[in-house]
Amino acid sequence: MGQTARVSVIEWSAVGSLAAWLWLLLGQGFFWRTDVRLPPREDPAPGDWPSVCVVVPARDEAGVLPESLPSLLAQDYPGRAEVFLIDDGSRDGTGELARELARRHGGLPLTVASPGEPPAGWTGKLWAVRHGIGLARARGPAYLLLTDADIAHAPDSLRHLVAAARTGGFDVVSQMARLRVESRWERLVVPAFVYFFAQLYPFRRIGRRGARTAAAAGGCVLLRAEAAERARIPDAIRQAVIDDVALARAVKAGGHIWLGLAERVDSVRPYPRLRDLWRMVSRSAYAQLRHNPLLLLGTVAGLVLVYLVPPVALAAGLAAGDAGAALAGGPAWLVMAATYVPMLRYYRQPLWLAPLLPFTALLYLLMTIDSAVQHYRGRGAAWKGRTYARPDAVPDKG
């Protein structure tokens, strides 16, 4: 009797998981498709290219700057463009290295500045961005490109971003940079990171006028300067840990935004060990849930039902001779793996990783729980050695 009851619970859970996957397949903005790239665009007429200021917040980035900064300085942009690198209290010579790279490579003008320590109520990165935008506004640019210090751009990246924004009338054009996938753990975890992000924020909905979904990818955000002033960026989001999503929401409230996968924008930051990837995810996972225990419980339950139940139901059904559990768990796992295949192809990874998605989801579940544990231990979210235990916390200078 007890065994029958246990199998019945597994069977019903498997049916619920299969129903969830059928809905995700068809009803969640086709999140699993990877064909949302830069929208159609036309180059402005010669002499009509708007001016752009590039703002790069950087804290202890000497390890990646030689691969990323020269790509910004070498932008083949027909209009006026200038780069502002904001050295946010680095202790590894980031600012000096940036100046040396500019002397060595030439290209776009580079200004290196330091904002000083952020006041209470500001996250460090956004304080650096604020300082950079303040310097840029003196130049009167039409657009601001906010890009991280680990992001490398193809020579035509800026001109394509501006052309797409002008053609589509977008206030924000953002690209999810292609992250590095070289180590064993990067191959397992990184494509899933982007897959889960797209599941939460389907790219097709983000670009649709009137849709509530809003998100951006902080590594590459082209922002119309007028829209930034209207939305009070970054002052209006100064406490945000997940600043790119907060920026997109603030701008979309009165404008038009777009987000898609990148073709000419790549992250050069390595995450060779599981510990590195764990830190990347757990630093802000609980902030994504607004530090709400009920949302945490719901997220854990949802991850278990959607990602862990299918393989467990299939194995338990086959072992116990429960055809119902196996016939629901197997197809649910198959649909899950099938929706993951396009992302693996985008990252040029072997397709045998698709059936391993439940294991990767288990890792993300544990990372999310760890993020909550760190929050309640007073450590909270972190960025480059600073921690933010509460929205009004004074940053720890580390």
Wavefront OBJ file of the C-alpha trace (Angstrom):
o trace
v 0.000 0.000 0.000
v 2.780 2.412 0.984
v 4.745 1.546 -2.157
v 1.629 2.111 -4.301
v 1.099 5.508 -2.670
v 4.712 6.498 -3.249
v 4.588 5.495 -6.894
v 1.279 7.346 -7.281
v 2.872 10.546 -5.985
v 5.765 10.103 -8.417
v 3.353 9.464 -11.260
v 1.283 12.558 -10.566
v 4.424 14.631 -10.161
v 5.671 13.360 -13.516
v 2.371 14.267 -15.168
v 2.630 17.739 -13.639
v 6.184 18.086 -14.897
v 5.206 17.002 -18.398
v 2.357 19.541 -18.417
v 4.773 22.241 -17.270
v 7.203 21.383 -20.075
v 4.514 21.434 -22.722
v 3.520 24.888 -21.513
v 7.159 26.056 -21.443
v 7.658 24.697 -24.954
v 4.743 26.609 -26.451
v 3.640 29.291 -23.984
v 6.772 30.969 -22.627
v 7.664 33.151 -25.579
v 9.576 30.369 -27.358
v 12.400 31.132 -24.912
v 14.394 28.139 -26.126
v 14.956 29.529 -29.610
v 18.286 31.244 -30.210
v 17.466 33.218 -33.344
v 16.810 36.535 -31.584
v 19.818 38.468 -32.863
v 20.277 42.150 -33.723
v 17.094 43.363 -35.454
v 17.068 44.619 -39.065
v 19.041 47.834 -39.415
v 20.098 50.456 -41.932
v 23.253 52.529 -41.648
v 22.705 56.280 -41.215
v 23.862 58.492 -44.033
v 27.549 59.490 -43.985
v 27.981 62.364 -41.564
v 24.738 61.488 -39.753
v 26.134 58.958 -37.294
v 25.243 60.027 -33.719
v 27.955 60.538 -31.112
v 28.537 57.772 -28.558
v 30.314 57.640 -25.210
v 31.402 54.228 -23.931
v 31.354 53.779 -20.135
v 33.349 50.883 -18.648
v 33.176 50.321 -14.868
v 36.293 48.412 -13.823
v 37.442 47.076 -10.473
v 40.529 44.836 -10.348
v 40.287 43.927 -14.042
v 43.977 43.851 -15.024
v 43.662 40.172 -15.891
v 41.111 40.716 -18.680
v 41.754 44.267 -19.931
v 44.462 43.289 -22.458
v 41.865 41.167 -24.277
v 38.891 43.504 -23.969
v 39.930 47.177 -23.927
v 41.854 47.164 -27.243
v 38.698 45.874 -28.947
v 36.790 48.951 -27.737
v 39.535 51.351 -28.738
v 39.628 49.760 -32.206
v 35.941 50.292 -32.979
v 35.349 51.154 -36.625
v 32.689 53.769 -35.939
v 31.954 56.491 -38.518
v 30.780 59.029 -35.930
v 32.354 60.566 -32.851
v 33.041 58.069 -30.073
v 35.028 58.155 -26.836
v 35.759 55.638 -24.061
v 35.541 56.368 -20.319
v 37.033 53.681 -18.080
v 36.077 54.213 -14.451
v 38.670 52.641 -12.178
v 36.600 51.790 -9.118
v 39.216 51.484 -6.384
v 41.279 48.787 -8.101
v 44.255 47.341 -6.293
v 45.830 45.599 -9.280
v 46.831 48.589 -11.414
v 43.738 48.514 -13.641
v 43.835 52.256 -14.364
v 47.531 52.342 -15.179
v 47.201 49.305 -17.428
v 44.293 50.926 -19.287
v 46.386 54.019 -20.017
v 49.282 51.870 -21.208
v 47.004 49.881 -23.525
v 45.659 53.122 -24.998
v 49.191 54.382 -25.626
v 50.170 51.093 -27.213
v 47.095 50.482 -29.389
v 45.745 53.963 -30.078
v 42.243 54.212 -31.503
v 39.327 55.941 -29.789
v 40.163 58.551 -27.128
v 40.327 57.061 -23.619
v 39.694 58.814 -20.322
v 40.509 56.963 -17.083
v 38.901 58.346 -13.930
v 38.104 57.229 -10.382
v 34.831 57.939 -8.569
v 36.017 57.393 -5.010
v 34.226 55.094 -2.567
v 30.463 54.765 -3.070
v 28.242 56.421 -0.462
v 25.651 54.470 1.512
v 22.754 53.318 -0.628
v 24.799 52.776 -3.788
v 26.185 49.541 -5.162
v 29.791 50.006 -6.215
v 29.329 49.222 -9.885
v 26.445 51.674 -10.310
v 28.399 54.386 -8.490
v 31.174 53.896 -11.049
v 28.627 53.974 -13.886
v 27.169 57.197 -12.493
v 30.575 58.822 -12.495
v 31.214 57.690 -16.063
v 27.844 58.919 -17.307
v 28.495 62.258 -15.605
v 31.771 62.649 -17.488
v 30.158 61.530 -20.732
v 27.271 63.987 -20.508
v 29.733 66.851 -20.792
v 30.337 65.633 -24.360
v 26.610 65.664 -25.176
v 26.403 62.152 -26.698
v 23.277 60.813 -28.323
v 23.982 57.296 -26.999
v 25.816 55.669 -24.111
v 27.344 52.223 -24.424
v 27.575 50.595 -21.001
v 29.881 47.611 -21.240
v 31.802 45.553 -18.695
v 35.579 45.386 -18.527
v 35.635 41.710 -19.531
v 33.686 42.200 -22.773
v 35.462 42.115 -26.138
v 33.720 43.693 -29.131
v 34.239 42.967 -32.809
v 35.408 46.067 -34.742
v 31.919 46.690 -36.166
v 30.028 46.028 -32.921
v 29.301 49.655 -32.048
v 28.145 50.647 -35.522
v 25.733 47.670 -35.657
v 24.330 48.501 -32.219
v 23.744 52.142 -33.132
v 22.259 51.295 -36.520
v 19.845 48.815 -34.874
v 18.796 51.363 -32.249
v 18.232 54.090 -34.840
v 16.370 51.855 -37.289
v 14.077 50.277 -34.681
v 13.566 53.367 -32.534
v 14.898 51.551 -29.455
v 15.904 53.318 -26.255
v 17.961 50.270 -25.249
v 19.655 47.709 -27.452
v 21.367 45.064 -25.360
v 23.202 41.899 -26.315
v 23.830 38.869 -24.129
v 27.567 38.454 -24.619
v 28.738 34.982 -25.551
v 30.375 33.698 -22.361
v 33.532 31.624 -22.326
v 33.079 27.835 -22.546
v 36.515 26.261 -22.401
v 36.796 24.441 -19.078
v 34.781 21.336 -18.202
v 32.611 23.242 -15.740
v 32.066 26.151 -18.127
v 30.710 23.750 -20.740
v 28.322 22.237 -18.220
v 27.115 25.404 -16.487
v 27.455 28.418 -18.812
v 25.011 27.505 -21.623
v 22.468 26.595 -18.944
v 22.969 30.010 -17.322
v 21.865 31.761 -20.516
v 19.106 29.178 -21.071
v 17.644 29.805 -17.599
v 17.919 33.571 -18.093
v 15.990 33.341 -21.356
v 13.389 31.177 -19.646
v 12.827 33.884 -17.029
v 12.987 36.747 -19.541
v 11.952 35.518 -23.006
v 13.759 37.731 -25.492
v 10.784 37.984 -27.865
v 8.621 39.485 -25.129
v 11.271 41.993 -24.089
v 11.296 43.613 -27.528
v 7.512 43.699 -27.809
v 5.812 47.020 -27.134
v 3.259 46.724 -24.348
v 4.732 43.526 -22.906
v 5.707 43.723 -19.243
v 8.844 41.581 -19.566
v 11.977 43.721 -19.295
v 15.635 42.756 -19.049
v 19.044 43.661 -20.390
v 22.488 42.079 -20.305
v 24.841 44.351 -18.397
v 27.884 43.445 -20.461
v 26.552 45.280 -23.514
v 23.856 47.937 -23.196
v 23.464 50.713 -25.752
v 21.308 53.341 -24.062
v 19.865 56.465 -25.645
v 21.115 59.396 -23.557
v 17.727 61.118 -23.572
v 16.074 57.933 -22.272
v 18.716 57.646 -19.549
v 17.886 61.151 -18.318
v 14.156 60.507 -18.491
v 14.477 57.287 -16.461
v 17.063 58.843 -14.097
v 19.685 56.205 -14.846
v 21.527 55.232 -12.751
v 20.208 57.193 -9.742
v 16.794 55.526 -9.893
v 18.367 52.065 -9.606
v 21.296 52.934 -7.319
v 20.508 50.112 -4.851
v 20.083 47.424 -7.481
v 22.382 44.413 -7.328
v 21.007 43.029 -10.605
v 21.482 46.371 -12.286
v 20.892 45.346 -15.898
v 17.345 44.092 -15.264
v 16.583 47.133 -13.106
v 17.848 49.451 -15.866
v 15.684 47.744 -18.467
v 12.568 48.015 -16.312
v 13.175 51.689 -15.619
v 13.659 52.533 -19.293
v 10.843 50.322 -20.612
v 8.348 52.099 -18.359
v 8.437 54.932 -20.885
v 10.327 53.562 -23.863
v 11.175 50.678 -26.174
v 13.906 48.143 -25.426
v 15.440 45.106 -27.113
v 17.587 42.193 -25.921
v 19.052 39.302 -27.887
v 22.000 36.970 -28.228
v 25.309 38.370 -29.407
v 27.254 37.560 -32.552
v 30.093 40.074 -32.175
v 30.322 40.487 -28.401
v 32.184 37.991 -26.186
v 33.126 37.736 -22.532
v 36.784 36.902 -21.976
v 36.439 36.262 -18.246
v 37.443 32.701 -17.335
v 35.507 30.535 -14.868
v 37.775 27.483 -14.816
v 36.481 25.933 -11.577
v 33.025 25.120 -10.267
v 33.779 27.411 -7.319
v 34.168 30.373 -9.697
v 30.862 29.697 -11.417
v 29.169 29.035 -8.078
v 30.265 32.456 -6.840
v 29.049 34.134 -10.043
v 25.535 32.710 -9.654
v 25.121 32.713 -5.874
v 26.265 36.324 -5.434
v 22.930 37.632 -6.735
v 20.541 34.658 -6.977
v 18.636 35.521 -3.800
v 18.527 39.187 -4.782
v 16.750 38.030 -7.953
v 14.083 36.611 -5.607
v 13.877 39.961 -3.782
v 15.182 38.276 -0.596
v 11.731 36.726 -0.158
v 11.652 33.329 1.627
v 8.332 32.423 0.010
v 9.734 33.092 -3.457
v 12.739 30.969 -2.527
v 10.517 28.056 -1.491
v 8.481 28.411 -4.671
v 11.630 28.508 -6.806
v 13.054 25.396 -5.154
v 9.749 23.558 -5.576
v 9.522 24.670 -9.199
v 13.060 23.550 -10.032
v 12.419 20.174 -8.417
v 9.144 19.640 -10.275
v 10.322 20.866 -13.667
v 13.904 19.604 -13.807
v 14.424 16.852 -11.238
v 11.139 14.946 -11.306
v 11.382 13.739 -14.960
v 14.566 11.609 -14.618
v 13.534 10.417 -11.145
v 10.056 9.453 -12.385
v 11.476 7.618 -15.386
v 13.956 5.664 -13.239
v 11.421 4.962 -10.486
v 8.734 4.002 -12.978
v 10.988 1.536 -14.759
v 12.216 0.081 -11.466
v 8.737 -0.268 -9.942
v 6.951 -1.252 -13.122
v 4.832 1.901 -13.032
v 4.165 2.602 -16.699
v 2.388 5.880 -15.897
v 5.395 7.399 -14.140
v 7.771 6.254 -16.870
v 5.496 7.393 -19.707
v 5.188 10.870 -18.198
v 8.739 11.268 -16.887
v 10.436 10.101 -20.084
v 8.678 12.538 -22.462
v 9.115 15.397 -19.982
v 12.869 14.737 -19.904
v 12.906 14.491 -23.695
v 11.146 17.846 -24.147
v 13.516 19.403 -21.612
v 16.572 18.124 -23.463
v 15.144 19.145 -26.849
v 14.595 22.748 -25.720
v 18.212 22.885 -24.539
v 19.695 21.760 -27.861
v 19.507 25.192 -29.611
v 21.496 26.815 -26.783
v 24.134 24.078 -26.924
v 24.425 24.637 -30.676
v 24.766 28.385 -30.152
v 27.665 27.678 -27.788
v 29.052 24.997 -30.132
v 28.865 22.332 -27.438
v 28.219 18.578 -27.835
v 24.549 17.626 -27.795
v 25.104 14.831 -25.260
v 25.115 17.596 -22.642
v 21.365 18.091 -23.190
v 20.228 15.095 -21.071
v 22.490 16.352 -18.253
v 20.372 19.498 -17.791
v 18.668 18.069 -14.641
v 22.071 17.756 -12.977
v 22.980 21.317 -13.955
v 19.608 22.508 -12.644
v 20.377 20.774 -9.339
v 23.603 22.773 -9.142
v 21.675 26.009 -9.744
v 19.152 25.011 -7.084
v 21.984 24.551 -4.568
v 23.592 27.834 -5.639
v 20.299 29.631 -5.021
v 19.933 28.113 -1.553
v 23.544 29.044 -0.796
v 22.821 32.613 -1.890
v 19.976 32.779 0.637
v 22.163 31.267 3.366
v 24.868 33.866 2.703
v 22.267 36.630 2.848
v 20.986 35.561 6.257
v 24.536 35.222 7.506
v 24.905 38.925 6.746
v 27.153 38.566 3.705
v 24.536 39.249 1.038
v 25.254 39.915 -2.616
v 28.739 40.933 -3.715
v 30.565 42.717 -6.502
v 34.352 42.746 -6.736
v 35.038 42.392 -3.037
v 32.123 44.538 -1.855
v 29.139 42.916 -0.162
v 25.593 44.248 0.131
v 23.645 42.605 2.915
v 20.621 44.931 2.661
v 19.381 47.406 0.035
v 20.484 50.267 2.320
v 23.742 48.628 3.388
v 26.982 50.533 3.452
v 29.336 48.665 1.088
v 32.056 46.631 2.720
v 35.351 47.930 1.352
v 36.727 44.405 1.521
l 1 2 3 4 5 6 7 8 9 10 11 12 13 14 15 16 17 18 19 20 21 22 23 24 25 26 27 28 29 30 31 32 33 34 35 36 37 38 39 40 41 42 43 44 45 46 47 48 49 50 51 52 53 54 55 56 57 58 59 60 61 62 63 64 65 66 67 68 69 70 71 72 73 74 75 76 77 78 79 80 81 82 83 84 85 86 87 88 89 90 91 92 93 94 95 96 97 98 99 100 101 102 103 104 105 106 107 108 109 110 111 112 113 114 115 116 117 118 119 120 121 122 123 124 125 126 127 128 129 130 131 132 133 134 135 136 137 138 139 140 141 142 143 144 145 146 147 148 149 150 151 152 153 154 155 156 157 158 159 160 161 162 163 164 165 166 167 168 169 170 171 172 173 174 175 176 177 178 179 180 181 182 183 184 185 186 187 188 189 190 191 192 193 194 195 196 197 198 199 200 201 202 203 204 205 206 207 208 209 210 211 212 213 214 215 216 217 218 219 220 221 222 223 224 225 226 227 228 229 230 231 232 233 234 235 236 237 238 239 240 241 242 243 244 245 246 247 248 249 250 251 252 253 254 255 256 257 258 259 260 261 262 263 264 265 266 267 268 269 270 271 272 273 274 275 276 277 278 279 280 281 282 283 284 285 286 287 288 289 290 291 292 293 294 295 296 297 298 299 300 301 302 303 304 305 306 307 308 309 310 311 312 313 314 315 316 317 318 319 320 321 322 323 324 325 326 327 328 329 330 331 332 333 334 335 336 337 338 339 340 341 342 343 344 345 346 347 348 349 350 351 352 353 354 355 356 357 358 359 360 361 362 363 364 365 366 367 368 369 370 371 372 373 374 375 376 377 378 379 380 381 382 383 384 385 386 387 388 389 390 391 392 393 394 395 396 397 398
